[in-house]
Amino acid sequence: MTDERMQARLTELRREYAVGEGRLRDLLQQESTLRETLLRISGAIQVLEELAGAGSDDVPRNVGTNNGAEPDQQVLKVP
């Protein structure tokens, strides 16, 4: 591979790397926003279950379970 081709490839890879970093930042922000939304939803479910008395079977009970999540990920749980 010539020096010119190596430099072109290096430039291309650096650009791709920067694009990937930007995409990763976007995905991490989306994850954070989604986790906050799920936390609010689980809180609303809990309040409605408490208001309903014993908790309705119509409300999904598996919200926030660890369905295949990595062990070090924070998992939201609904009592």
C-alpha positions in Angstrom: 0.0 0.0 0.0 1.4 3.3 -1.0 1.9 6.2 1.5 -0.8 8.2 -0.3 -3.3 5.3 -0.1 -2.5 4.7 3.6 -3.0 8.4 4.4 -6.3 8.4 2.6 -7.4 5.3 4.4 -6.3 6.7 7.7 -8.3 9.9 7.0 -11.3 7.8 6.1 -11.1 5.7 9.3 -10.7 8.8 11.5 -13.8 10.3 9.9 -15.7 7.0 10.5 -14.5 6.9 14.1 -15.7 10.4 14.7 -19.1 9.6 13.2 -19.4 6.5 15.4 -18.5 8.5 18.5 -21.3 11.0 17.7 -23.8 8.2 17.1 -22.8 6.6 20.4 -23.3 9.9 22.3 -26.8 10.2 20.7 -27.7 6.7 21.6 -26.5 7.2 25.2 -28.7 10.3 25.4 -31.7 8.4 24.0 -31.1 5.6 26.6 -31.0 8.1 29.4 -34.2 9.8 28.2 -35.9 6.4 27.8 -34.9 5.3 31.3 -36.3 8.5 32.8 -39.6 7.9 30.9 -39.8 4.3 32.1 -39.2 5.5 35.6 -42.0 8.0 35.4 -44.3 5.3 33.8 -43.5 2.8 36.5 -44.2 5.4 39.2 -47.6 6.1 37.6 -48.3 2.4 37.5 -47.5 2.0 41.1 -49.7 5.0 42.1 -52.6 3.7 40.0 -52.2 0.2 41.5 -52.3 1.6 45.0 -55.3 3.7 44.2 -57.1 0.7 42.7 -56.5 -1.3 45.9 -54.8 -4.6 45.2 -53.3 -3.8 41.7 -55.2 -4.7 38.6 -54.3 -7.6 36.4 -54.8 -5.3 33.4 -51.6 -3.5 34.3 -48.5 -5.3 33.0 -46.5 -6.7 36.0 -43.3 -7.3 34.2 -42.4 -3.7 33.5 -38.7 -3.2 34.4 -37.8 -6.8 34.7 -34.3 -7.9 33.7 -35.3 -9.5 30.4 -31.8 -10.3 29.1 -30.2 -7.1 30.4 -26.6 -7.1 31.3 -26.0 -7.6 35.1 -24.4 -4.2 35.5 -27.3 -2.3 33.9 -29.8 -0.5 36.1 -33.1 -2.2 35.9 -36.4 -0.5 36.8 -38.7 -2.7 38.9 -42.3 -2.3 39.7 -43.4 -3.9 42.9 
